[in-house]
Amino acid sequence: MPTIHKERKNPQEITSWAYWLQGPSIAALAESPYDLIVMDYSADGTDKKKFSAKDISVLHKFDKTVLCYFSIGEAEEYRFYWQKEWKDNPPNFLGPENPDWAANYKVKYWREDWWEIGLRPYLDRILEAGFDGVYLDIIDGYWFWHEQGVDITSTADDMVKLIKRIADYCRAKAGKDFIVCPQNGLGVINDCSLVYRDLYLKTVNMVGLESLLTNVHSKNDQKYRLEIAKEIADSSITILGVEYIDEQEYPAYLEQVKTLDFNLIPYGSAPDAALDTLTNFSKYHQSQK
């Protein structure tokens, strides 16, 4: 099992990052100026085109820290674990399709069958390829199940339990420096029990946040997210931010980042949020350093 490359930067030393999920190019990422890369385990999301340990080692030779995107709160039809018969005879963990993302289905993430069928085999692929960590998506799935009538403390506690289980599983195999970075779902630390709040803060190394400063849901929501982001940053957890904006908006975005009362590592991606290319954001970010 590949272990963490000790030469690369730890989460506190990282100053730049890039987010490229669809069709990422190993060569382009290796030659890019970014310290940290978030990418899929596969060029097209399928097992057939999964990246090998040799591919990831190329990025390591260029001193990149590489996190693998991993949806833990939804099942995706194009992943290796998906079975055709689920359409007519869904497993007990499978919930409704996401109306905003076709072929993505909410899951009862606390169930053991989801761990055994979807999560553990996926983590094994991530570990086999030698990724430095995981970038966990659909943390806010805990809120979805609360809206379906499940007690919010229970759904939040179960999400933190899953994050910890993933961390323990990966660190036991790849070493204690394996990075765990949840994306969004900040409210989980307020909605869970105090013991699980502490567990979250002790377990995660980084947190990724989408649309924190632009395209915000509401001013109140933004204020709430900013307050929790500062709490998390004050716990020595690295904050990654990504905004889906036009290139001409990058300078204004970087000015906004400067006004924050906590450290945030910014990235600007295309407005369609397809995450299917590497943008010119580094040019603007480096000019401000």
TORLO-477442 format. One record per residue: residue in three letters; residue number from 1; x, y, z of N, C-alpha, C in turn. Coordinates in steps of 0.001 Angstrom, whole numbers. Atoms other than C-alpha are relative to their C-alpha. Layout:
BEGIN
<site Ala NUM <X Y Z> <X Y Z> <X Y Z>>
...
//
This chain:
BEGIN
<site Met 1 <854 -1203 0> <0 0 0> <888 1251 0>>
<site Pro 2 <-826 -1206 14> <1537 3389 -969> <-203 809 1276>>
<site Thr 3 <99 -858 -1182> <2316 5618 1989> <211 1448 -400>>
<site Ile 4 <-71 -1427 301> <2288 9387 2212> <1439 433 -257>>
<site His 5 <-1296 -536 394> <5224 11092 505> <358 1133 965>>
<site Lys 6 <-319 -938 -1080> <6991 13004 3286> <558 1338 -493>>
<site Glu 7 <-624 -1224 500> <8563 15629 1023> <-1019 1106 -249>>
<site Arg 8 <977 -1006 387> <5324 17367 146> <-485 805 1194>>
<site Lys 9 <434 -922 -1045> <3729 20183 2085> <-1118 -594 842>>
<site Asn 10 <1127 396 -836> <1499 19512 5051> <-1118 1023 -197>>
<site Pro 11 <1125 -910 272> <-1948 21166 5066> <241 1450 413>>
<site Gln 12 <-254 -1370 -451> <-660 24204 6982> <947 766 -925>>
<site Glu 13 <-983 -642 882> <2024 24890 4358> <-538 265 -1403>>
<site Ile 14 <567 -153 1345> <-226 24750 1289> <-529 1420 -191>>
<site Thr 15 <441 -1379 273> <-877 28151 -303> <-844 128 -1267>>
<site Ser 16 <809 -70 1228> <-2663 27268 -3560> <-597 -1372 -284>>
<site Trp 17 <627 1277 350> <-5016 24638 -4923> <-779 124 -1289>>
<site Ala 18 <808 60 1220> <-6883 23557 -8047> <-976 -1162 109>>
<site Tyr 19 <1130 933 -122> <-10116 21606 -8516> <-407 -397 -1414>>
<site Trp 20 <247 444 1379> <-10469 19520 -11709> <-490 -1453 38>>
<site Leu 21 <593 1327 -139> <-12841 16552 -11763> <-207 -736 -1313>>
<site Gln 22 <357 680 1248> <-13854 15834 -15357> <1160 43 -989>>
<site Gly 23 <-1085 99 970> <-11087 14605 -17641> <1288 679 401>>
<site Pro 24 <-1238 -678 -402> <-8132 15853 -15581> <1217 -561 -737>>
<site Ser 25 <-1236 380 683> <-4768 15806 -17353> <1137 -45 1015>>
<site Ile 26 <-1119 141 -937> <-1894 14471 -15264> <1135 951 -387>>
<site Ala 27 <-1096 -865 455> <629 16378 -17394> <-278 1463 321>>
<site Ala 28 <347 -1403 -261> <-1215 19700 -17109> <33 305 1493>>
<site Leu 29 <-12 -209 -1449> <-1645 19292 -13353> <1426 0 537>>
<site Ala 30 <-1393 68 -445> <2003 18328 -12893> <739 1299 -303>>
<site Glu 31 <-688 -1225 418> <3142 21432 -14769> <-630 1260 577>>
<site Ser 32 <685 -1165 -567> <691 23724 -12977> <724 476 1259>>
<site Pro 33 <-690 -528 -1180> <1856 25983 -10119> <-672 -330 1332>>
<site Tyr 34 <785 232 -1217> <-670 24646 -7595> <657 -1020 935>>
<site Asp 35 <-545 917 -1016> <449 22985 -4342> <-875 -1232 162>>
<site Leu 36 <949 1072 -296> <-2688 20901 -3886> <-971 -166 -1160>>
<site Ile 37 <920 326 1089> <-4869 19173 -6469> <-1158 -827 557>>
<site Val 38 <1164 849 -269> <-8419 17869 -6003> <-488 -529 -1345>>
<site Met 39 <366 616 1269> <-9303 15407 -8760> <-775 -1289 263>>
<site Asp 40 <709 1274 -104> <-11378 12301 -9451> <1017 -1142 -46>>
<site Tyr 41 <-897 1160 69> <-9878 8829 -9139> <105 -539 -1422>>
<site Ser 42 <97 507 1366> <-10736 8304 -12813> <-121 1159 -984>>
<site Ala 43 <70 -1041 1028> <-10426 10296 -16041> <-1430 294 -420>>
<site Asp 44 <1394 -213 410> <-14127 9782 -16797> <-1004 -499 1040>>
<site Gly 45 <888 453 -1066> <-15549 8541 -13493> <-203 -1501 63>>
<site Thr 46 <194 1453 36> <-15447 4867 -14481> <1262 -726 458>>
<site Asp 47 <-1141 818 -416> <-13228 2060 -13217> <975 -231 -1149>>
<site Lys 48 <-827 297 1173> <-11966 1471 -16745> <1098 1042 -197>>
<site Lys 49 <-975 -1073 218> <-10202 4826 -16812> <535 569 1315>>
<site Lys 50 <-525 -474 -1283> <-9081 5014 -13196> <1498 290 -126>>
<site Phe 51 <-1416 -345 2> <-5709 6607 -12547> <782 -1042 797>>
<site Ser 52 <-851 995 -649> <-2880 4284 -11577> <901 665 1035>>
<site Ala 53 <-978 -517 -958> <-352 4642 -8781> <1133 716 -739>>
<site Lys 54 <-1046 -660 795> <2132 5558 -11523> <-434 1411 -387>>
<site Asp 55 <521 -1331 349> <-96 8470 -12633> <125 954 1187>>
<site Ile 56 <-30 -866 -1178> <-383 9835 -9103> <1439 278 418>>
<site Ser 57 <-1409 -211 -360> <3356 9358 -8537> <639 1090 -854>>
<site Val 58 <-493 -1108 837> <3986 11738 -11450> <-286 1332 691>>
<site Leu 59 <349 -1231 -714> <2142 14446 -9521> <851 155 1254>>
<site His 60 <-850 -54 -1190> <4135 13555 -6410> <1417 450 -349>>
<site Lys 61 <-1344 -414 416> <7389 14005 -8332> <75 1506 -214>>
<site Phe 62 <69 -1454 152> <6241 17562 -8997> <-478 666 1299>>
<site Asp 63 <306 -518 -1349> <5602 18016 -5247> <-1455 425 179>>
<site Lys 64 <1428 -283 -190> <1820 18051 -5561> <-563 -877 1122>>
<site Thr 65 <820 758 -932> <-424 17004 -2705> <-1315 -264 -724>>
<site Val 66 <1122 373 864> <-3297 15116 -4340> <-1125 -627 821>>
<site Leu 67 <1184 516 -677> <-6765 14635 -2859> <-970 -567 -1031>>
<site Cys 68 <975 623 889> <-9373 12375 -4408> <-1410 414 397>>
<site Tyr 69 <1416 -331 -210> <-12926 13667 -4758> <-774 -1288 261>>
<site Phe 70 <739 1211 -383> <-15354 11236 -3141> <-1354 403 570>>
<site Ser 71 <1351 -299 -469> <-19130 11609 -2830> <-437 -1087 973>>
<site Ile 72 <379 995 -1010> <-20152 9911 421> <-1481 79 369>>
<site Gly 73 <1408 -184 -339> <-23707 11263 719> <-947 -268 -1150>>
<site Glu 74 <808 367 1163> <-24896 10309 -2771> <665 -1155 -730>>
<site Ala 75 <-482 1050 901> <-24560 7282 -5039> <-122 518 -1431>>
<site Glu 76 <-54 -504 1374> <-23647 7951 -8675> <-95 -1172 -981>>
<site Glu 77 <282 1107 930> <-24908 5805 -11557> <1216 -468 -790>>
<site Tyr 78 <-1131 329 865> <-21613 5900 -13460> <1173 -608 765>>
<site Arg 79 <-1084 581 -791> <-19514 4487 -10587> <-28 -1531 -61>>
<site Phe 80 <-160 1454 114> <-18238 908 -10474> <-989 -783 860>>
<site Tyr 81 <856 754 -924> <-20510 -45 -7572> <-1464 -50 -443>>
<site Trp 82 <1416 -92 391> <-23761 869 -9371> <-447 -1272 -716>>
<site Gln 83 <555 1204 618> <-25950 -2089 -10337> <-1311 344 -709>>
<site Lys 84 <1148 -362 841> <-28545 -1859 -13116> <-1338 -309 659>>
<site Glu 85 <1277 405 -603> <-31215 -3650 -11108> <-473 946 1095>>
<site Trp 86 <398 -941 -1046> <-31225 -851 -8541> <-1146 905 -435>>
<site Lys 87 <1075 -868 503> <-33569 1154 -10777> <-1374 -553 394>>
<site Asp 88 <1282 648 -301> <-36377 -1351 -10220> <-46 -599 1402>>
<site Asn 89 <-64 644 -1313> <-35182 -2926 -6995> <1134 639 809>>
<site Pro 90 <-1088 -727 -666> <-33176 -330 -5039> <402 -635 1325>>
<site Pro 91 <-444 497 -1303> <-31037 -1387 -2070> <-551 885 1119>>
<site Asn 92 <593 -715 -1131> <-32126 -281 1388> <646 1355 267>>
<site Phe 93 <-674 -1274 -273> <-29543 2514 1518> <-323 1087 -1026>>
<site Leu 94 <182 -962 1090> <-30650 4206 -1728> <-1249 849 196>>
<site Gly 95 <1100 -937 -114> <-32809 7313 -1526> <-385 571 -1356>>
<site Pro 96 <479 -583 1255> <-34350 9619 -4160> <1110 633 -836>>
<site Glu 97 <-943 -652 911> <-32583 11043 -7200> <66 1488 308>>
<site Asn 98 <-210 -1431 -200> <-31109 14516 -6803> <-600 750 -1193>>
<site Pro 99 <637 -692 1125> <-33348 16828 -8913> <937 955 -734>>
<site Asp 100 <-946 -937 613> <-30382 19120 -9606> <1153 -702 -713>>
<site Trp 101 <-1094 761 608> <-27902 16389 -10603> <-531 -1373 -394>>
<site Ala 102 <520 1283 486> <-29289 13581 -12752> <1004 -1117 261>>
<site Ala 103 <-806 1206 -221> <-27984 10074 -11996> <755 22 1325>>
<site Asn 104 <-547 -43 -1356> <-27054 11067 -8427> <-1150 -221 980>>
<site Tyr 105 <1071 392 -918> <-29089 9557 -5586> <449 161 1446>>
<site Lys 106 <-291 -87 -1427> <-29195 10422 -1902> <121 -1407 584>>
<site Val 107 <-145 1295 -660> <-28055 7593 327> <-157 151 1511>>
<site Lys 108 <31 79 -1466> <-28705 6601 3926> <1413 -404 422>>
<site Tyr 109 <-1447 169 -127> <-25028 7065 4611> <415 -708 1287>>
<site Trp 110 <-314 657 -1270> <-25211 5589 8116> <-136 -1517 -75>>
<site Arg 111 <255 1441 109> <-26123 2133 6824> <1275 -779 -343>>
<site Glu 112 <-1177 843 220> <-23535 -657 6838> <70 -508 -1441>>
<site Asp 113 <-39 496 1382> <-24586 -1883 3371> <553 1056 -958>>
<site Trp 114 <-613 -1061 820> <-23633 1516 1868> <1518 -20 185>>
<site Trp 115 <-1438 94 -256> <-20218 1198 3528> <606 -1174 -775>>
<site Glu 116 <-571 1207 606> <-19671 -2321 2214> <-87 -6 -1523>>
<site Ile 117 <195 42 1457> <-21039 -1822 -1312> <629 1200 -698>>
<site Gly 118 <-452 -1207 665> <-20130 1775 -2110> <1282 601 541>>
<site Leu 119 <-1083 -799 -571> <-17676 3326 311> <1330 -742 144>>
<site Arg 120 <-1274 686 -255> <-15080 756 1370> <718 -408 -1289>>
<site Pro 121 <-696 341 1247> <-14365 -577 -2154> <554 1233 -724>>
<site Tyr 122 <-451 -1246 626> <-14053 3028 -3369> <1266 495 697>>
<site Leu 123 <-1186 -412 -752> <-11614 3907 -587> <1199 -880 -344>>
<site Asp 124 <-1100 898 365> <-9548 845 -1499> <633 419 -1324>>
<site Arg 125 <-533 -472 1280> <-9182 2187 -5039> <813 1278 198>>
<site Ile 126 <-710 -1251 -292> <-8159 5612 -3719> <1351 -294 649>>
<site Leu 127 <-1237 359 -698> <-5563 4054 -1421> <975 -710 -930>>
<site Glu 128 <-852 741 935> <-4249 1738 -4124> <722 945 -959>>
<site Ala 129 <-597 -963 927> <-3598 4714 -6401> <1001 931 686>>
<site Gly 130 <-982 -812 -710> <-1618 6492 -3677> <-372 1453 198>>
<site Phe 131 <427 -1371 -307> <-3704 9633 -3184> <417 363 1426>>
<site Asp 132 <-424 -496 -1313> <-2667 11784 -226> <-1165 235 945>>
<site Gly 133 <1155 -254 -846> <-6196 12227 1041> <-1281 -64 -796>>
<site Val 134 <1322 13 626> <-9901 12418 313> <-690 1342 197>>
<site Tyr 135 <787 -1233 1> <-12131 15376 -519> <-1458 -451 -28>>
<site Leu 136 <1297 656 -204> <-15527 14312 807> <-1168 922 -321>>
<site Asp 137 <1127 -833 416> <-18672 15646 -848> <-1331 -544 540>>
<site Ile 138 <1376 247 -457> <-22380 15734 87> <-37 -249 1513>>
<site Ile 139 <98 -19 -1463> <-21704 16258 3774> <-1378 529 399>>
<site Asp 140 <1311 -580 -325> <-24911 18306 3692> <-1148 -984 -237>>
<site Gly 141 <1016 1043 51> <-26759 15055 3015> <-672 -207 1349>>
<site Tyr 142 <619 137 -1334> <-27343 15082 6766> <-1231 888 121>>
<site Trp 143 <1127 -935 -49> <-29664 18083 6293> <-1168 -522 -832>>
<site Phe 144 <1057 586 833> <-31566 16357 3488> <-829 -994 809>>
<site Trp 145 <745 1023 -747> <-32483 13451 5766> <-738 597 1188>>
<site His 146 <748 -728 -1032> <-33440 15857 8542> <-1308 532 -588>>
<site Glu 147 <1208 -521 650> <-35883 17435 6072> <-1003 -1109 -316>>
<site Gln 148 <910 1136 221> <-37336 13961 5510> <-595 -510 1314>>
<site Gly 149 <616 358 -1275> <-38204 13761 9191> <889 -701 1004>>
<site Val 150 <-922 640 -943> <-35121 12207 10791> <562 1067 942>>
<site Asp 151 <-531 -932 -1000> <-33859 13862 13999> <1347 566 -454>>
<site Ile 152 <-1188 -647 554> <-31179 16401 13055> <1266 -349 768>>
<site Thr 153 <-1191 382 -761> <-28816 15529 15895> <478 -1378 -438>>
<site Ser 154 <-336 1352 452> <-28938 11918 14753> <659 16 -1371>>
<site Thr 155 <-583 -25 1350> <-28257 12714 11087> <1376 656 16>>
<site Ala 156 <-1292 -685 -85> <-25421 15111 11995> <1042 -887 681>>
<site Asp 157 <-924 911 -690> <-23842 12676 14468> <453 -1118 -933>>
<site Asp 158 <-334 1106 901> <-24000 9897 11880> <939 444 -1120>>
<site Met 159 <-912 -492 1031> <-22288 12071 9268> <1411 149 562>>
<site Val 160 <-1330 -130 -605> <-19426 12889 11638> <601 -1381 273>>
<site Lys 161 <-477 1378 -213> <-19172 9196 12565> <578 -573 -1293>>
<site Leu 162 <-471 527 1281> <-18799 8374 8868> <1323 649 -400>>
<site Ile 163 <-1263 -687 304> <-16099 11016 8348> <1134 -612 821>>
<site Lys 164 <-1017 601 -879> <-14209 9561 11329> <319 -1426 -437>>
<site Arg 165 <-242 1376 447> <-14652 6008 10054> <877 -23 -1245>>
<site Ile 166 <-814 -114 1215> <-13238 7007 6665> <1434 367 362>>
<site Ala 167 <-1336 -420 -429> <-10308 8765 8356> <762 -1163 631>>
<site Asp 168 <-656 1117 -687> <-9538 5773 10568> <388 -1104 -980>>
<site Tyr 169 <-254 1066 969> <-9802 3286 7698> <1213 342 -870>>
<site Cys 170 <-1075 -407 910> <-7480 5265 5432> <1328 184 727>>
<site Arg 171 <-1245 -236 -737> <-4951 6264 8084> <625 -1297 493>>
<site Ala 172 <-533 1308 -398> <-4621 2669 9249> <790 -643 -1136>>
<site Lys 173 <-640 618 1158> <-3563 1723 5718> <1076 886 -640>>
<site Ala 174 <-908 -903 717> <-1791 4831 4369> <842 875 920>>
<site Gly 175 <-779 -809 -929> <-418 6450 7512> <-801 1146 578>>
<site Lys 176 <750 -1009 -756> <-1517 9104 9992> <-88 1343 -709>>
<site Asp 177 <14 -1283 708> <-774 11956 7552> <-1030 53 -1124>>
<site Phe 178 <1044 11 1031> <-3601 10934 5204> <-1002 1113 300>>
<site Ile 179 <809 -1212 -179> <-5676 14095 4673> <-1487 -299 -185>>
<site Val 180 <1458 99 116> <-9428 14249 5255> <-560 1409 -105>>
<site Cys 181 <498 -1344 300> <-11182 17267 3735> <-1470 -66 -418>>
<site Pro 182 <1410 -88 389> <-14992 17520 3850> <-263 1273 -812>>
<site Gln 183 <428 -1185 747> <-16660 19915 1388> <-1393 437 465>>
<site Asn 184 <1287 -597 -397> <-19468 22234 2555> <-585 -697 1235>>
<site Gly 185 <648 628 -1151> <-22001 21061 5140> <514 504 1334>>
<site Leu 186 <-609 -543 -1214> <-20493 23394 7742> <-892 -134 1223>>
<site Gly 187 <934 37 -1120> <-23630 23325 9874> <33 -1289 786>>
<site Val 188 <-43 1285 -700> <-22906 19730 10813> <647 141 1374>>
<site Ile 189 <-664 -111 -1307> <-20651 20918 13647> <-878 718 1026>>
<site Asn 190 <956 -614 -925> <-23487 22982 15133> <-1182 -918 284>>
<site Asp 191 <1187 849 -129> <-26194 20368 14586> <285 -1340 671>>
<site Cys 192 <-339 1270 -639> <-24305 17375 15979> <167 178 1509>>
<site Ser 193 <-269 -29 -1435> <-23741 16477 19627> <1390 593 248>>
<site Leu 194 <-1270 -641 -331> <-20876 18245 21401> <1177 -958 -167>>
<site Val 195 <-1089 972 117> <-18795 15074 21497> <391 -215 -1459>>
<site Tyr 196 <-301 187 1421> <-19082 14729 17709> <541 1277 -635>>
<site Arg 197 <-625 -1255 450> <-18292 18401 17158> <1507 -61 259>>
<site Asp 198 <-1417 112 -349> <-15004 17834 18973> <697 -1036 -875>>
<site Leu 199 <-568 1062 831> <-14435 14637 17007> <263 494 -1424>>
<site Tyr 200 <-165 -585 1344> <-14955 16471 13689> <1255 865 -42>>
<site Leu 201 <-1117 -946 -5> <-12458 19186 14628> <1344 -696 199>>
<site Lys 202 <-1243 747 -210> <-9869 16597 15701> <334 -902 -1186>>
<site Thr 203 <-179 977 1080> <-10357 14403 12621> <404 640 -1315>>
<site Val 204 <-222 -563 1337> <-10362 16725 9608> <1226 907 -12>>
<site Asn 205 <-1173 -862 184> <-7275 18516 8263> <-335 1270 -755>>
<site Met 206 <359 -1096 884> <-8952 20768 5725> <-1510 -35 -203>>
<site Val 207 <1412 -71 377> <-12424 21937 4700> <-95 789 -1301>>
<site Gly 208 <223 -701 1258> <-13477 22900 1162> <-1358 685 6>>
<site Leu 209 <1246 -770 4> <-16126 25579 657> <-271 557 -1390>>
<site Glu 210 <429 -542 1284> <-18001 26392 -2544> <-840 1250 226>>
<site Ser 211 <872 -1193 50> <-19519 29824 -3244> <-194 645 1371>>
<site Leu 212 <56 -667 -1302> <-18665 31350 113> <-123 1513 -156>>
<site Leu 213 <-61 -1454 160> <-18124 34859 -1264> <-807 524 -1178>>
<site Thr 214 <802 -427 1154> <-20014 34986 -4589> <-1113 -1024 -230>>
<site Asn 215 <1140 891 291> <-23281 33467 -5867> <-581 -603 1276>>
<site Val 216 <422 524 -1301> <-24355 33157 -2235> <-1509 -240 24>>
<site His 217 <1419 358 -130> <-27689 31596 -1266> <-792 1166 590>>
<site Ser 218 <601 -1177 -628> <-28553 34529 1010> <1058 636 886>>
<site Lys 219 <-953 -690 -878> <-26741 37112 3134> <63 -668 1369>>
<site Asn 220 <23 667 -1305> <-27855 35351 6314> <758 -1324 -44>>
<site Asp 221 <-703 1272 153> <-26602 32013 5039> <1504 234 -110>>
<site Gln 222 <-1420 -316 141> <-23298 33594 4028> <613 371 1349>>
<site Lys 223 <-492 -406 -1320> <-22897 35187 7471> <209 -1225 893>>
<site Tyr 224 <-71 1230 -797> <-23579 31832 9134> <1210 -835 -414>>
<site Arg 225 <-1118 808 496> <-21064 30025 6924> <1343 646 320>>
<site Leu 226 <-1247 -699 -319> <-18402 32691 7447> <363 -161 1472>>
<site Glu 227 <-251 147 -1441> <-18790 32440 11219> <540 -1394 323>>
<site Ile 228 <-474 1368 -273> <-18388 28655 11211> <1370 -229 -636>>
<site Ala 229 <-1301 151 657> <-15506 28837 8725> <1112 566 875>>
<site Lys 230 <-1009 -583 -898> <-13644 31123 11137> <257 -916 1196>>
<site Glu 231 <-165 938 -1125> <-14288 28713 14022> <889 -1176 -407>>
<site Ile 232 <-767 1149 483> <-12883 25873 11945> <1453 400 -251>>
<site Ala 233 <-1357 -488 246> <-9875 27923 10821> <752 225 1310>>
<site Asp 234 <-619 -233 -1310> <-9219 28865 14454> <394 -1302 687>>
<site Ser 235 <-375 1319 -522> <-8960 25121 15158> <1159 -600 -795>>
<site Ser 236 <-1176 399 792> <-5896 24985 12842> <-348 -937 -1145>>
<site Ile 237 <435 758 1172> <-7883 23465 9981> <82 920 -1217>>
<site Thr 238 <-184 -797 1214> <-6980 24711 6484> <-1319 129 -758>>
<site Ile 239 <1236 -258 747> <-9854 26318 4553> <329 220 -1477>>
<site Leu 240 <-93 -170 1451> <-10060 25913 764> <-1297 624 -491>>
<site Gly 241 <1197 -615 556> <-12458 28144 -1152> <11 -72 -1516>>
<site Val 242 <120 -34 1456> <-13724 27834 -4720> <-1238 809 -364>>
<site Glu 243 <1113 -786 533> <-15895 30328 -6577> <-143 -316 -1482>>
<site Tyr 244 <298 304 1401> <-17584 29639 -9914> <-344 1304 -713>>
<site Ile 245 <130 -1361 525> <-17030 32957 -11675> <810 158 -1287>>
<site Asp 246 <-769 -332 1199> <-15762 34520 -14909> <1396 487 382>>
<site Glu 247 <-1388 -377 -278> <-12055 35224 -15190> <139 1473 381>>
<site Gln 248 <-124 -1428 -316> <-12603 38988 -15107> <-396 324 1444>>
<site Glu 249 <395 -201 -1397> <-14051 38556 -11612> <1061 -471 997>>
<site Tyr 250 <-1024 527 -912> <-10911 36934 -10201> <633 1085 881>>
<site Pro 251 <-627 -1013 -861> <-9254 40188 -9021> <-906 453 1145>>
<site Ala 252 <933 -428 -1049> <-12375 41288 -7118> <-166 -1097 1048>>
<site Tyr 253 <94 1136 -927> <-12662 37817 -5588> <1207 -24 932>>
<site Leu 254 <-1213 12 -820> <-9064 37964 -4393> <21 1153 995>>
<site Glu 255 <109 -1124 -945> <-9726 41371 -2838> <-933 -367 1147>>
<site Gln 256 <916 451 -1055> <-12667 39855 -949> <704 -945 970>>
<site Val 257 <-726 962 -843> <-10426 37069 326> <887 739 1000>>
<site Lys 258 <-887 -780 -880> <-8048 39682 1761> <-736 585 1198>>
<site Thr 259 <765 -639 -1078> <-10851 41142 3896> <-474 -992 1064>>
<site Leu 260 <476 1006 -954> <-11647 37853 5667> <819 33 1287>>
<site Asp 261 <-708 27 -1283> <-10750 37489 9342> <544 -1397 314>>
<site Phe 262 <-658 1300 -124> <-9368 33976 8746> <687 -285 -1327>>
<site Asn 263 <-741 314 1214> <-7008 32443 6214> <-790 -963 -885>>
<site Leu 264 <681 843 979> <-8629 30996 3075> <876 -113 -1235>>
<site Ile 265 <-762 222 1233> <-6808 29443 115> <-987 -14 -1160>>
<site Pro 266 <1045 -143 1025> <-8773 30572 -2958> <307 -722 -1312>>
<site Tyr 267 <-100 476 1373> <-9438 29041 -6356> <-1217 503 -757>>
<site Gly 268 <1095 -433 859> <-11543 30386 -9219> <-203 -996 -1127>>
<site Ser 269 <322 922 1083> <-13279 27918 -11538> <-1070 619 -891>>
<site Ala 270 <930 -553 988> <-15598 28412 -14514> <-1419 94 564>>
<site Pro 271 <1348 -234 -538> <-19164 29701 -13909> <-952 -1187 -101>>
<site Asp 272 <924 1133 147> <-20805 26474 -15105> <210 -1083 1064>>
<site Ala 273 <-306 945 -1089> <-19244 24600 -12143> <196 -1430 -502>>
<site Ala 274 <-207 1345 553> <-18481 21677 -14462> <1320 -614 468>>
<site Leu 275 <-1306 464 -485> <-14925 21448 -13075> <674 -916 -1017>>
<site Asp 276 <-532 818 1085> <-13759 20164 -16437> <1228 613 -663>>
<site Thr 277 <-1204 -618 545> <-10693 22340 -16947> <806 636 1120>>
<site Leu 278 <-853 -750 -917> <-7802 24068 -15226> <-58 1456 -447>>
<site Thr 279 <153 -1404 387> <-8375 27822 -15169> <1314 771 152>>
<site Asn 280 <-1170 -879 -118> <-5925 30742 -15290> <81 693 1355>>
<site Phe 281 <76 -686 -1289> <-6600 31593 -11664> <1373 252 615>>
<site Ser 282 <-1325 -137 -626> <-2982 31057 -10615> <695 1290 -423>>
<site Lys 283 <-627 -1230 506> <-1905 34004 -12769> <-391 1198 856>>
<site Tyr 284 <505 -1110 -818> <-4056 36363 -10701> <424 -163 1458>>
<site His 285 <-340 263 -1399> <-3340 34711 -7365> <1477 271 264>>
<site Gln 286 <-1437 -191 -192> <436 34719 -7817> <391 1466 -62>>
<site Ser 287 <-337 -1424 124> <435 38384 -8802> <-268 761 1288>>
<site Gln 288 <325 -658 -1264> <-983 39214 -5370> <909 -442 1137>>
<site Lys 289 <-852 509 -1086> <1575 37232 -3384> <1225 883 188>>
//
